[in-house]
Amino acid sequence: MKNKYHILPMLLVLLCLQFAAIGQPPRGPFVISPMVHKDKTVTFGYLAPNAKEVKLSGQFLKEPVAMTKDSVGIWKVTVGPVKPDIYPYNFNVDGISVMDPSNVDYFPNERFKGSLLDVPGDTPLMHAMKDVPHGAMTYNYYPSMEGSTGTIVVYTPPGYDYNQAVKYPVFYLISGTTDTEETFFKVGKVNMILDNMIAEGKAKPMIVVMPYGNPIARIAEQTGQSKPTDVANRDSDDAVKRLKFFEDDLVGKIIPYVEKNYRVAAGKENRAIAGFSRGGGQTLRAAFNHVDKFAWVCSYASYVSPSEIEQSFPHIIKDAAKTNKDFKLFWSGIGTEDFLYKGTTEFNDFLKSKGIALKTYETDGGHTWMNVKKYLNETLPLLFR
């Protein structure tokens, strides 16, 4: 009888282990990918025993690179050396783009979510983790347009929770087309850049608010509708209408929520705005329409056409002295290989011809988040000075 009662617990344990095993993902050879070597070469691996062809694609490559399958079905390739930075990449498996399942770091996006390769520098890069005080990242829900629930990611600087008497300026930072409210955090690494700059005395402590720039897509999702397709023509009436919809959400919903729930310093001189790509277009139009709201304005790889400025924002160029007084900083950055380079430089030249004190910055490279970090590195030290 004694043995009988010992068998029952053992059977229960075995049953639990069986059900736990059923709930686990398929087992196979352990793959470590990516592996960054000391010489900055990088080895990638992908388990696909039945695949006929696997290629590696990434913004650190000129073109996709074929991978080779080993005896257990792991496809591998070593590339580089790769210039230290953060890059999106993915595998192409028999014509299908997939993330790297061995890598937990991914690119937040409405569409395909690539994986992220982080190649550290021999000297720590601007976004590197350093032994400095760190701020906090929080996810917030707020009452948004048409009864929907919006989402923002908020950075609060080191020490925010300890001194309740201190109020901070706010930097509204908007991602590009198909990006999400997480992209400036997980890819742009604005929190790490700011932590390092604040510790070195290069930037003012500030709150950073990162909204989702496509509220009509969020409303469609929450009401059971299909997401609207992306707008191909950035200057079309539909594109401008969507930009205005976000602007109304930002000014009417997001800013009041932030100023109610965070210790925010009052006044436009304590409010900055910037954005990349579509987010840059949203930034410029919001700032032009609300010169009473933002004193610090930065456009990252974006523009408003001269004709739209003349038609919709004549007050910006009519009195340059007033505009220069309204905007303590008006900044525009672009990469020389960016597909928006022509439009951005025309925008820059047009404003300068009207006497607007626009600070401009050019770098190499294209429409990438590698360049976005450069724009942040240039502008964060200028804000709230």
C-alpha atoms as a printed R data frame, in Angstrom:
    type eleno elety resid chain resno       x      y       z
1   ATOM     1    CA   MET     A     1   0.000  0.000   0.000
2   ATOM     2    CA   LYS     A     2   2.848  2.322   0.793
3   ATOM     3    CA   ASN     A     3   4.249  2.072  -2.773
4   ATOM     4    CA   LYS     A     4   0.786  2.674  -4.247
5   ATOM     5    CA   TYR     A     5   0.554  6.153  -2.721
6   ATOM     6    CA   HIS     A     6   4.059  7.076  -3.875
7   ATOM     7    CA   ILE     A     7   3.190  6.199  -7.496
8   ATOM     8    CA   LEU     A     8   0.259  8.680  -7.739
9   ATOM     9    CA   PRO     A     9   2.326 11.877  -7.224
10  ATOM    10    CA   MET     A    10   4.886 10.585  -9.697
11  ATOM    11    CA   LEU     A    11   2.179 10.033 -12.334
12  ATOM    12    CA   LEU     A    12   0.887 13.588 -11.781
13  ATOM    13    CA   VAL     A    13   4.374 15.014 -12.243
14  ATOM    14    CA   LEU     A    14   4.847 13.051 -15.482
15  ATOM    15    CA   LEU     A    15   1.489 14.258 -16.807
16  ATOM    16    CA   CYS     A    16   2.385 17.877 -16.006
17  ATOM    17    CA   LEU     A    17   5.710 17.509 -17.790
18  ATOM    18    CA   GLN     A    18   3.940 16.019 -20.811
19  ATOM    19    CA   PHE     A    19   1.481 18.923 -21.078
20  ATOM    20    CA   ALA     A    20   4.304 21.452 -20.523
21  ATOM    21    CA   ALA     A    21   6.241 19.883 -23.382
22  ATOM    22    CA   ILE     A    22   3.208 20.153 -25.674
23  ATOM    23    CA   GLY     A    23   3.030 23.897 -24.955
24  ATOM    24    CA   GLN     A    24   6.679 24.511 -25.893
25  ATOM    25    CA   PRO     A    25   7.872 25.583 -29.345
26  ATOM    26    CA   PRO     A    26   9.441 22.892 -31.554
27  ATOM    27    CA   ARG     A    27  12.824 21.730 -30.344
28  ATOM    28    CA   GLY     A    28  15.864 21.586 -32.573
29  ATOM    29    CA   PRO     A    29  19.569 22.430 -32.648
30  ATOM    30    CA   PHE     A    30  20.378 25.512 -30.584
31  ATOM    31    CA   VAL     A    31  21.123 28.528 -32.785
32  ATOM    32    CA   ILE     A    32  22.947 31.654 -31.600
33  ATOM    33    CA   SER     A    33  22.278 34.536 -33.957
34  ATOM    34    CA   PRO     A    34  23.639 37.094 -34.499
35  ATOM    35    CA   MET     A    35  27.156 36.547 -33.150
36  ATOM    36    CA   VAL     A    36  29.259 39.739 -33.211
37  ATOM    37    CA   HIS     A    37  32.983 38.965 -33.214
38  ATOM    38    CA   LYS     A    38  35.826 41.141 -31.942
39  ATOM    39    CA   ASP     A    39  36.836 42.098 -35.484
40  ATOM    40    CA   LYS     A    40  33.242 43.341 -36.125
41  ATOM    41    CA   THR     A    41  32.429 40.476 -38.463
42  ATOM    42    CA   VAL     A    42  29.030 38.969 -37.681
43  ATOM    43    CA   THR     A    43  27.788 35.392 -38.014
44  ATOM    44    CA   PHE     A    44  24.087 34.772 -38.605
45  ATOM    45    CA   GLY     A    45  22.276 31.456 -38.287
46  ATOM    46    CA   TYR     A    46  18.795 30.190 -39.150
47  ATOM    47    CA   LEU     A    47  17.383 26.705 -38.588
48  ATOM    48    CA   ALA     A    48  15.479 25.537 -41.681
49  ATOM    49    CA   PRO     A    49  16.343 21.918 -42.605
50  ATOM    50    CA   ASN     A    50  13.769 21.764 -45.393
51  ATOM    51    CA   ALA     A    51  14.452 25.164 -46.974
52  ATOM    52    CA   LYS     A    52  15.906 25.267 -50.479
53  ATOM    53    CA   GLU     A    53  17.453 28.743 -50.219
54  ATOM    54    CA   VAL     A    54  18.076 31.219 -47.399
55  ATOM    55    CA   LYS     A    55  19.533 34.701 -47.807
56  ATOM    56    CA   LEU     A    56  20.530 37.397 -45.338
57  ATOM    57    CA   SER     A    57  19.237 40.920 -46.010
58  ATOM    58    CA   GLY     A    58  20.207 43.981 -43.972
59  ATOM    59    CA   GLN     A    59  20.949 47.686 -44.148
60  ATOM    60    CA   PHE     A    60  24.623 46.911 -43.551
61  ATOM    61    CA   LEU     A    61  24.729 45.022 -46.884
62  ATOM    62    CA   LYS     A    62  24.669 46.311 -50.451
63  ATOM    63    CA   GLU     A    63  22.601 43.302 -51.514
64  ATOM    64    CA   PRO     A    64  21.272 40.080 -49.939
65  ATOM    65    CA   VAL     A    65  23.896 37.413 -49.197
66  ATOM    66    CA   ALA     A    66  23.353 33.675 -49.702
67  ATOM    67    CA   MET     A    67  23.655 31.454 -46.612
68  ATOM    68    CA   THR     A    68  25.007 27.901 -46.498
69  ATOM    69    CA   LYS     A    69  23.251 24.945 -44.811
70  ATOM    70    CA   ASP     A    70  25.224 22.649 -42.507
71  ATOM    71    CA   SER     A    71  24.634 18.954 -41.753
72  ATOM    72    CA   VAL     A    72  21.918 19.608 -39.132
73  ATOM    73    CA   GLY     A    73  19.940 22.117 -41.199
74  ATOM    74    CA   ILE     A    74  21.311 25.409 -39.843
75  ATOM    75    CA   TRP     A    75  21.940 28.009 -42.530
76  ATOM    76    CA   LYS     A    76  24.926 30.234 -41.721
77  ATOM    77    CA   VAL     A    77  26.902 33.133 -43.123
78  ATOM    78    CA   THR     A    78  29.562 35.469 -41.764
79  ATOM    79    CA   VAL     A    79  29.719 39.033 -43.112
80  ATOM    80    CA   GLY     A    80  31.675 42.176 -42.425
81  ATOM    81    CA   PRO     A    81  33.390 43.752 -40.716
82  ATOM    82    CA   VAL     A    82  30.283 45.841 -40.076
83  ATOM    83    CA   LYS     A    83  30.554 49.490 -39.067
84  ATOM    84    CA   PRO     A    84  29.418 49.851 -35.437
85  ATOM    85    CA   ASP     A    85  25.758 50.910 -35.252
86  ATOM    86    CA   ILE     A    86  22.246 49.432 -34.993
87  ATOM    87    CA   TYR     A    87  20.817 47.935 -38.207
88  ATOM    88    CA   PRO     A    88  17.580 46.194 -39.213
89  ATOM    89    CA   TYR     A    89  17.937 42.825 -40.949
90  ATOM    90    CA   ASN     A    90  15.958 39.715 -41.859
91  ATOM    91    CA   PHE     A    91  16.217 36.356 -43.572
92  ATOM    92    CA   ASN     A    92  14.638 35.482 -46.900
93  ATOM    93    CA   VAL     A    93  13.576 31.842 -46.799
94  ATOM    94    CA   ASP     A    94  12.482 30.484 -50.169
95  ATOM    95    CA   GLY     A    95  11.184 33.924 -51.095
96  ATOM    96    CA   ILE     A    96   9.545 34.709 -47.736
97  ATOM    97    CA   SER     A    97  10.955 37.428 -45.444
98  ATOM    98    CA   VAL     A    98  11.201 36.330 -41.802
99  ATOM    99    CA   MET     A    99  12.624 37.668 -38.555
100 ATOM   100    CA   ASP     A   100  15.561 36.043 -36.818
101 ATOM   101    CA   PRO     A   101  13.877 33.735 -34.239
102 ATOM   102    CA   SER     A   102  17.104 33.600 -32.212
103 ATOM   103    CA   ASN     A   103  17.110 37.377 -31.660
104 ATOM   104    CA   VAL     A   104  14.753 39.062 -29.179
105 ATOM   105    CA   ASP     A   105  15.520 42.564 -30.515
106 ATOM   106    CA   TYR     A   106  13.114 43.610 -33.282
107 ATOM   107    CA   PHE     A   107  12.123 46.696 -35.243
108 ATOM   108    CA   PRO     A   108   8.672 47.937 -34.136
109 ATOM   109    CA   ASN     A   109   6.584 48.522 -37.258
110 ATOM   110    CA   GLU     A   110   2.982 48.353 -38.454
111 ATOM   111    CA   ARG     A   111   3.978 45.951 -41.199
112 ATOM   112    CA   PHE     A   112   6.976 43.611 -41.270
113 ATOM   113    CA   LYS     A   113   9.041 43.595 -38.088
114 ATOM   114    CA   GLY     A   114  12.688 43.020 -38.900
115 ATOM   115    CA   SER     A   115  15.333 42.009 -36.382
116 ATOM   116    CA   LEU     A   116  18.020 44.368 -35.052
117 ATOM   117    CA   LEU     A   117  21.782 43.956 -35.192
118 ATOM   118    CA   ASP     A   118  23.733 45.998 -32.625
119 ATOM   119    CA   VAL     A   119  27.447 46.222 -33.398
120 ATOM   120    CA   PRO     A   120  29.225 47.998 -30.507
121 ATOM   121    CA   GLY     A   121  32.090 50.392 -31.095
122 ATOM   122    CA   ASP     A   122  35.550 50.041 -29.595
123 ATOM   123    CA   THR     A   123  34.778 53.450 -28.103
124 ATOM   124    CA   PRO     A   124  31.176 53.496 -26.798
125 ATOM   125    CA   LEU     A   125  28.759 54.983 -29.335
126 ATOM   126    CA   MET     A   126  26.258 57.722 -28.519
127 ATOM   127    CA   HIS     A   127  23.539 55.168 -27.736
128 ATOM   128    CA   ALA     A   128  25.691 52.668 -25.795
129 ATOM   129    CA   MET     A   129  24.764 51.515 -22.303
130 ATOM   130    CA   LYS     A   130  27.093 53.304 -19.903
131 ATOM   131    CA   ASP     A   131  27.545 53.416 -16.143
132 ATOM   132    CA   VAL     A   132  25.448 56.564 -15.683
133 ATOM   133    CA   PRO     A   133  22.085 57.307 -14.020
134 ATOM   134    CA   HIS     A   134  19.262 56.100 -16.227
135 ATOM   135    CA   GLY     A   135  15.777 57.439 -16.832
136 ATOM   136    CA   ALA     A   136  12.582 55.396 -16.990
137 ATOM   137    CA   MET     A   137  10.400 54.319 -19.909
138 ATOM   138    CA   THR     A   138   6.663 53.937 -19.349
139 ATOM   139    CA   TYR     A   139   3.771 52.943 -21.599
140 ATOM   140    CA   ASN     A   140   0.627 55.056 -21.289
141 ATOM   141    CA   TYR     A   141  -2.943 54.872 -22.561
142 ATOM   142    CA   TYR     A   142  -4.841 58.102 -23.154
143 ATOM   143    CA   PRO     A   143  -8.334 59.062 -24.431
144 ATOM   144    CA   SER     A   144  -7.780 59.717 -28.129
145 ATOM   145    CA   MET     A   145  -9.783 60.743 -31.216
146 ATOM   146    CA   GLU     A   146 -13.311 59.497 -31.907
147 ATOM   147    CA   GLY     A   147 -13.518 57.684 -28.591
148 ATOM   148    CA   SER     A   148 -10.474 55.506 -29.249
149 ATOM   149    CA   THR     A   149  -7.681 54.699 -26.803
150 ATOM   150    CA   GLY     A   150  -4.269 55.998 -27.788
151 ATOM   151    CA   THR     A   151  -0.806 54.835 -26.771
152 ATOM   152    CA   ILE     A   152   2.356 56.788 -26.007
153 ATOM   153    CA   VAL     A   153   5.772 55.845 -24.668
154 ATOM   154    CA   VAL     A   154   7.203 58.354 -22.180
155 ATOM   155    CA   TYR     A   155  10.791 58.828 -21.051
156 ATOM   156    CA   THR     A   156  11.351 60.536 -17.711
157 ATOM   157    CA   PRO     A   157  14.916 61.618 -16.886
158 ATOM   158    CA   PRO     A   158  17.093 60.301 -14.039
159 ATOM   159    CA   GLY     A   159  15.885 61.634 -10.698
160 ATOM   160    CA   TYR     A   160  12.325 62.357 -11.889
161 ATOM   161    CA   ASP     A   161  10.748 60.197  -9.162
162 ATOM   162    CA   TYR     A   162  12.876 61.558  -6.319
163 ATOM   163    CA   ASN     A   163  12.377 65.313  -6.360
164 ATOM   164    CA   GLN     A   164   8.671 65.999  -6.640
165 ATOM   165    CA   ALA     A   165   9.204 69.760  -6.758
166 ATOM   166    CA   VAL     A   166  11.035 69.779 -10.086
167 ATOM   167    CA   LYS     A   167   9.128 70.341 -13.335
168 ATOM   168    CA   TYR     A   168  10.586 69.449 -16.717
169 ATOM   169    CA   PRO     A   169  10.360 70.617 -20.325
170 ATOM   170    CA   VAL     A   170   8.786 68.174 -22.786
171 ATOM   171    CA   PHE     A   171  10.077 66.920 -26.128
172 ATOM   172    CA   TYR     A   172   7.403 65.430 -28.426
173 ATOM   173    CA   LEU     A   173   9.122 62.960 -30.754
174 ATOM   174    CA   ILE     A   174   7.216 61.412 -33.677
175 ATOM   175    CA   SER     A   175   8.227 58.370 -35.731
176 ATOM   176    CA   GLY     A   176   7.827 57.848 -39.475
177 ATOM   177    CA   THR     A   177   5.425 56.037 -41.774
178 ATOM   178    CA   THR     A   178   4.595 52.491 -40.540
179 ATOM   179    CA   ASP     A   179   6.716 53.047 -37.401
180 ATOM   180    CA   THR     A   180   5.127 52.844 -33.967
181 ATOM   181    CA   GLU     A   181   5.388 54.701 -30.683
182 ATOM   182    CA   GLU     A   182   8.207 52.287 -29.716
183 ATOM   183    CA   THR     A   183  10.561 52.981 -32.623
184 ATOM   184    CA   PHE     A   184  12.401 56.007 -31.199
185 ATOM   185    CA   PHE     A   185  12.864 53.938 -28.033
186 ATOM   186    CA   LYS     A   186  13.905 50.542 -29.396
187 ATOM   187    CA   VAL     A   187  15.679 51.634 -32.588
188 ATOM   188    CA   GLY     A   188  16.477 55.324 -32.102
189 ATOM   189    CA   LYS     A   189  17.639 54.659 -28.519
190 ATOM   190    CA   VAL     A   190  16.701 58.204 -27.509
191 ATOM   191    CA   ASN     A   191  16.603 57.147 -23.849
192 ATOM   192    CA   MET     A   192  20.199 55.902 -23.886
193 ATOM   193    CA   ILE     A   193  21.425 58.916 -25.844
194 ATOM   194    CA   LEU     A   194  19.744 61.282 -23.396
195 ATOM   195    CA   ASP     A   195  20.970 59.382 -20.333
196 ATOM   196    CA   ASN     A   196  24.537 59.731 -21.593
197 ATOM   197    CA   MET     A   197  24.160 63.387 -22.581
198 ATOM   198    CA   ILE     A   198  22.516 64.389 -19.304
199 ATOM   199    CA   ALA     A   199  25.268 62.654 -17.338
200 ATOM   200    CA   GLU     A   200  27.907 64.558 -19.340
201 ATOM   201    CA   GLY     A   201  26.066 67.877 -18.990
202 ATOM   202    CA   LYS     A   202  25.491 68.048 -22.759
203 ATOM   203    CA   ALA     A   203  21.674 68.021 -22.643
204 ATOM   204    CA   LYS     A   204  19.026 69.378 -20.310
205 ATOM   205    CA   PRO     A   205  16.971 66.849 -18.340
206 ATOM   206    CA   MET     A   206  13.654 66.556 -20.170
207 ATOM   207    CA   ILE     A   207  10.576 64.396 -20.579
208 ATOM   208    CA   VAL     A   208  10.272 62.750 -24.009
209 ATOM   209    CA   VAL     A   209   6.819 61.779 -25.304
210 ATOM   210    CA   MET     A   210   6.684 59.330 -28.219
211 ATOM   211    CA   PRO     A   211   3.213 59.019 -29.789
212 ATOM   212    CA   TYR     A   212   1.904 56.673 -32.464
213 ATOM   213    CA   GLY     A   213   1.698 58.771 -35.605
214 ATOM   214    CA   ASN     A   214  -1.163 56.936 -37.333
215 ATOM   215    CA   PRO     A   215  -4.304 57.362 -35.191
216 ATOM   216    CA   ILE     A   216  -6.689 56.542 -38.058
217 ATOM   217    CA   ALA     A   217  -5.132 53.067 -38.260
218 ATOM   218    CA   ARG     A   218  -5.554 52.606 -34.512
219 ATOM   219    CA   ILE     A   219  -9.207 53.680 -34.721
220 ATOM   220    CA   ALA     A   220  -9.789 51.209 -37.576
221 ATOM   221    CA   GLU     A   221  -8.215 48.435 -35.530
222 ATOM   222    CA   GLN     A   222 -10.293 49.225 -32.452
223 ATOM   223    CA   THR     A   223 -13.526 49.372 -34.447
224 ATOM   224    CA   GLY     A   224 -12.982 46.134 -36.369
225 ATOM   225    CA   GLN     A   225 -12.101 47.754 -39.695
226 ATOM   226    CA   SER     A   226  -9.170 47.206 -42.015
227 ATOM   227    CA   LYS     A   227  -6.178 49.487 -41.653
228 ATOM   228    CA   PRO     A   228  -6.069 52.139 -44.378
229 ATOM   229    CA   THR     A   229  -3.324 51.737 -46.945
230 ATOM   230    CA   ASP     A   230  -0.276 53.993 -46.829
231 ATOM   231    CA   VAL     A   231  -0.442 57.224 -48.795
232 ATOM   232    CA   ALA     A   232   1.889 57.122 -51.808
233 ATOM   233    CA   ASN     A   233   1.868 60.865 -52.525
234 ATOM   234    CA   ARG     A   234   3.053 62.764 -49.454
235 ATOM   235    CA   ASP     A   235   1.691 66.050 -50.837
236 ATOM   236    CA   SER     A   236  -1.788 64.739 -51.720
237 ATOM   237    CA   ASP     A   237  -4.991 65.991 -50.095
238 ATOM   238    CA   ASP     A   238  -5.453 62.624 -48.365
239 ATOM   239    CA   ALA     A   239  -1.944 62.767 -46.927
240 ATOM   240    CA   VAL     A   240  -2.442 66.314 -45.633
241 ATOM   241    CA   LYS     A   241  -5.827 65.309 -44.148
242 ATOM   242    CA   ARG     A   242  -4.220 62.446 -42.229
243 ATOM   243    CA   LEU     A   243  -1.444 64.735 -41.005
244 ATOM   244    CA   LYS     A   244  -4.068 67.162 -39.699
245 ATOM   245    CA   PHE     A   245  -5.887 64.322 -37.932
246 ATOM   246    CA   PHE     A   246  -2.718 63.437 -36.041
247 ATOM   247    CA   GLU     A   247  -2.098 67.114 -35.298
248 ATOM   248    CA   ASP     A   248  -5.542 67.388 -33.702
249 ATOM   249    CA   ASP     A   249  -4.807 64.292 -31.626
250 ATOM   250    CA   LEU     A   250  -1.449 65.698 -30.519
251 ATOM   251    CA   VAL     A   251  -2.662 69.176 -29.583
252 ATOM   252    CA   GLY     A   252  -6.140 68.271 -28.352
253 ATOM   253    CA   LYS     A   253  -5.530 64.939 -26.632
254 ATOM   254    CA   ILE     A   254  -1.873 64.032 -26.058
255 ATOM   255    CA   ILE     A   255  -0.513 67.325 -24.731
256 ATOM   256    CA   PRO     A   256  -3.396 67.782 -22.222
257 ATOM   257    CA   TYR     A   257  -2.915 64.183 -21.036
258 ATOM   258    CA   VAL     A   258   0.827 64.654 -20.552
259 ATOM   259    CA   GLU     A   259   0.445 67.967 -18.757
260 ATOM   260    CA   LYS     A   260  -2.161 66.472 -16.428
261 ATOM   261    CA   ASN     A   261  -0.191 63.337 -15.564
262 ATOM   262    CA   TYR     A   262   3.449 64.490 -15.567
263 ATOM   263    CA   ARG     A   263   5.349 67.312 -13.861
264 ATOM   264    CA   VAL     A   264   5.624 69.567 -16.875
265 ATOM   265    CA   ALA     A   265   7.059 73.078 -16.958
266 ATOM   266    CA   ALA     A   266   4.476 75.486 -18.378
267 ATOM   267    CA   GLY     A   267   4.729 77.565 -21.536
268 ATOM   268    CA   LYS     A   268   5.756 77.066 -25.160
269 ATOM   269    CA   GLU     A   269   9.405 77.725 -24.303
270 ATOM   270    CA   ASN     A   270   9.288 74.397 -22.419
271 ATOM   271    CA   ARG     A   271   7.795 72.463 -25.333
272 ATOM   272    CA   ALA     A   272   9.783 71.006 -28.262
273 ATOM   273    CA   ILE     A   273   8.683 68.867 -31.197
274 ATOM   274    CA   ALA     A   274  10.549 66.754 -33.742
275 ATOM   275    CA   GLY     A   275   9.833 63.915 -36.127
276 ATOM   276    CA   PHE     A   276  11.347 61.632 -38.738
277 ATOM   277    CA   SER     A   277   9.967 61.241 -42.277
278 ATOM   278    CA   ARG     A   278   6.144 61.400 -41.999
279 ATOM   279    CA   GLY     A   279   6.675 62.384 -38.374
280 ATOM   280    CA   GLY     A   280   8.755 65.313 -39.631
281 ATOM   281    CA   GLY     A   281   5.888 66.423 -41.834
282 ATOM   282    CA   GLN     A   282   3.545 66.141 -38.856
283 ATOM   283    CA   THR     A   283   6.036 68.126 -36.788
284 ATOM   284    CA   LEU     A   284   6.308 71.002 -39.259
285 ATOM   285    CA   ARG     A   285   2.571 71.358 -39.820
286 ATOM   286    CA   ALA     A   286   1.778 71.152 -36.100
287 ATOM   287    CA   ALA     A   287   4.423 73.804 -35.356
288 ATOM   288    CA   PHE     A   288   3.305 76.090 -38.201
289 ATOM   289    CA   ASN     A   289  -0.336 75.838 -37.137
290 ATOM   290    CA   HIS     A   290   0.448 76.295 -33.431
291 ATOM   291    CA   VAL     A   291   3.310 78.744 -33.056
292 ATOM   292    CA   ASP     A   292   1.920 79.388 -29.568
293 ATOM   293    CA   LYS     A   293   2.587 75.757 -28.571
294 ATOM   294    CA   PHE     A   294   6.153 74.936 -29.662
295 ATOM   295    CA   ALA     A   295   9.335 76.999 -29.408
296 ATOM   296    CA   TRP     A   296  11.766 74.269 -30.509
297 ATOM   297    CA   VAL     A   297  11.116 72.611 -33.880
298 ATOM   298    CA   CYS     A   298  13.245 69.914 -35.563
299 ATOM   299    CA   SER     A   299  12.565 68.135 -38.853
300 ATOM   300    CA   TYR     A   300  14.415 64.886 -39.499
301 ATOM   301    CA   ALA     A   301  14.443 64.033 -43.229
302 ATOM   302    CA   SER     A   302  11.206 65.784 -44.120
303 ATOM   303    CA   TYR     A   303   9.796 68.984 -45.557
304 ATOM   304    CA   VAL     A   304   6.744 71.024 -46.528
305 ATOM   305    CA   SER     A   305   6.676 72.134 -50.149
306 ATOM   306    CA   PRO     A   306   7.116 75.871 -50.839
307 ATOM   307    CA   SER     A   307   3.699 75.948 -52.532
308 ATOM   308    CA   GLU     A   308   1.998 74.496 -49.441
309 ATOM   309    CA   ILE     A   309   3.795 76.984 -47.210
310 ATOM   310    CA   GLU     A   310   2.623 79.877 -49.385
311 ATOM   311    CA   GLN     A   311  -0.925 78.554 -49.472
312 ATOM   312    CA   SER     A   312  -1.445 77.135 -45.968
313 ATOM   313    CA   PHE     A   313   1.206 78.800 -43.788
314 ATOM   314    CA   PRO     A   314   1.842 82.285 -45.233
315 ATOM   315    CA   HIS     A   315   2.348 83.697 -41.727
316 ATOM   316    CA   ILE     A   316   5.588 81.718 -41.403
317 ATOM   317    CA   ILE     A   317   7.267 83.585 -44.282
318 ATOM   318    CA   LYS     A   318   5.323 86.858 -44.195
319 ATOM   319    CA   ASP     A   319   7.103 88.130 -41.088
320 ATOM   320    CA   ALA     A   320  10.476 86.422 -40.762
321 ATOM   321    CA   ALA     A   321  11.412 88.430 -37.688
322 ATOM   322    CA   LYS     A   322   8.328 87.166 -35.854
323 ATOM   323    CA   THR     A   323   8.927 83.561 -36.935
324 ATOM   324    CA   ASN     A   324  12.540 83.783 -35.805
325 ATOM   325    CA   LYS     A   325  11.321 85.055 -32.447
326 ATOM   326    CA   ASP     A   326   8.577 82.410 -32.174
327 ATOM   327    CA   PHE     A   327  10.973 79.516 -32.800
328 ATOM   328    CA   LYS     A   328  13.981 79.476 -30.482
329 ATOM   329    CA   LEU     A   329  15.284 76.619 -32.615
330 ATOM   330    CA   PHE     A   330  14.204 75.752 -36.156
331 ATOM   331    CA   TRP     A   331  16.304 72.817 -37.439
332 ATOM   332    CA   SER     A   332  16.270 70.586 -40.515
333 ATOM   333    CA   GLY     A   333  18.480 67.547 -41.150
334 ATOM   334    CA   ILE     A   334  18.821 65.239 -44.158
335 ATOM   335    CA   GLY     A   335  21.111 62.535 -45.576
336 ATOM   336    CA   THR     A   336  22.662 63.146 -48.980
337 ATOM   337    CA   GLU     A   337  21.439 59.734 -50.217
338 ATOM   338    CA   ASP     A   338  17.928 60.145 -48.769
339 ATOM   339    CA   PHE     A   339  15.109 59.876 -51.315
340 ATOM   340    CA   LEU     A   340  13.666 63.043 -49.706
341 ATOM   341    CA   TYR     A   341  16.909 64.976 -50.158
342 ATOM   342    CA   LYS     A   342  15.688 67.097 -53.095
343 ATOM   343    CA   GLY     A   343  12.423 68.118 -51.408
344 ATOM   344    CA   THR     A   344  14.153 68.821 -48.106
345 ATOM   345    CA   THR     A   345  16.891 70.987 -49.593
346 ATOM   346    CA   GLU     A   346  14.302 72.945 -51.616
347 ATOM   347    CA   PHE     A   347  12.371 73.501 -48.371
348 ATOM   348    CA   ASN     A   348  15.545 74.610 -46.584
349 ATOM   349    CA   ASP     A   349  16.602 76.995 -49.364
350 ATOM   350    CA   PHE     A   350  13.104 78.464 -49.685
351 ATOM   351    CA   LEU     A   351  12.855 79.313 -45.989
352 ATOM   352    CA   LYS     A   352  16.344 80.777 -45.889
353 ATOM   353    CA   SER     A   353  15.510 82.948 -48.921
354 ATOM   354    CA   LYS     A   354  12.621 84.380 -46.901
355 ATOM   355    CA   GLY     A   355  14.911 85.320 -44.011
356 ATOM   356    CA   ILE     A   356  13.988 82.401 -41.736
357 ATOM   357    CA   ALA     A   357  16.805 81.470 -39.330
358 ATOM   358    CA   LEU     A   358  16.729 77.772 -40.161
359 ATOM   359    CA   LYS     A   359  19.658 75.654 -38.960
360 ATOM   360    CA   THR     A   360  20.459 72.901 -41.476
361 ATOM   361    CA   TYR     A   361  22.495 69.728 -41.206
362 ATOM   362    CA   GLU     A   362  23.573 67.251 -43.863
363 ATOM   363    CA   THR     A   363  25.136 63.840 -43.388
364 ATOM   364    CA   ASP     A   364  25.893 60.916 -45.648
365 ATOM   365    CA   GLY     A   365  23.578 57.941 -45.909
366 ATOM   366    CA   GLY     A   366  19.907 57.592 -46.679
367 ATOM   367    CA   HIS     A   367  16.463 57.406 -45.100
368 ATOM   368    CA   THR     A   368  17.602 55.248 -42.196
369 ATOM   369    CA   TRP     A   369  17.410 55.038 -38.440
370 ATOM   370    CA   MET     A   370  21.187 55.097 -38.359
371 ATOM   371    CA   ASN     A   371  20.858 58.700 -39.544
372 ATOM   372    CA   VAL     A   372  18.027 59.409 -37.112
373 ATOM   373    CA   LYS     A   373  20.421 58.807 -34.226
374 ATOM   374    CA   LYS     A   374  22.761 61.365 -35.807
375 ATOM   375    CA   TYR     A   375  19.907 63.898 -35.917
376 ATOM   376    CA   LEU     A   376  19.167 63.233 -32.255
377 ATOM   377    CA   ASN     A   377  22.833 63.617 -31.403
378 ATOM   378    CA   GLU     A   378  22.875 67.035 -33.083
379 ATOM   379    CA   THR     A   379  19.596 68.425 -31.752
380 ATOM   380    CA   LEU     A   380  19.203 67.137 -28.178
381 ATOM   381    CA   PRO     A   381  22.026 69.387 -26.860
382 ATOM   382    CA   LEU     A   382  20.308 72.430 -28.426
383 ATOM   383    CA   LEU     A   383  16.909 72.042 -26.796
384 ATOM   384    CA   PHE     A   384  15.726 74.208 -23.899
385 ATOM   385    CA   ARG     A   385  18.928 76.241 -23.751
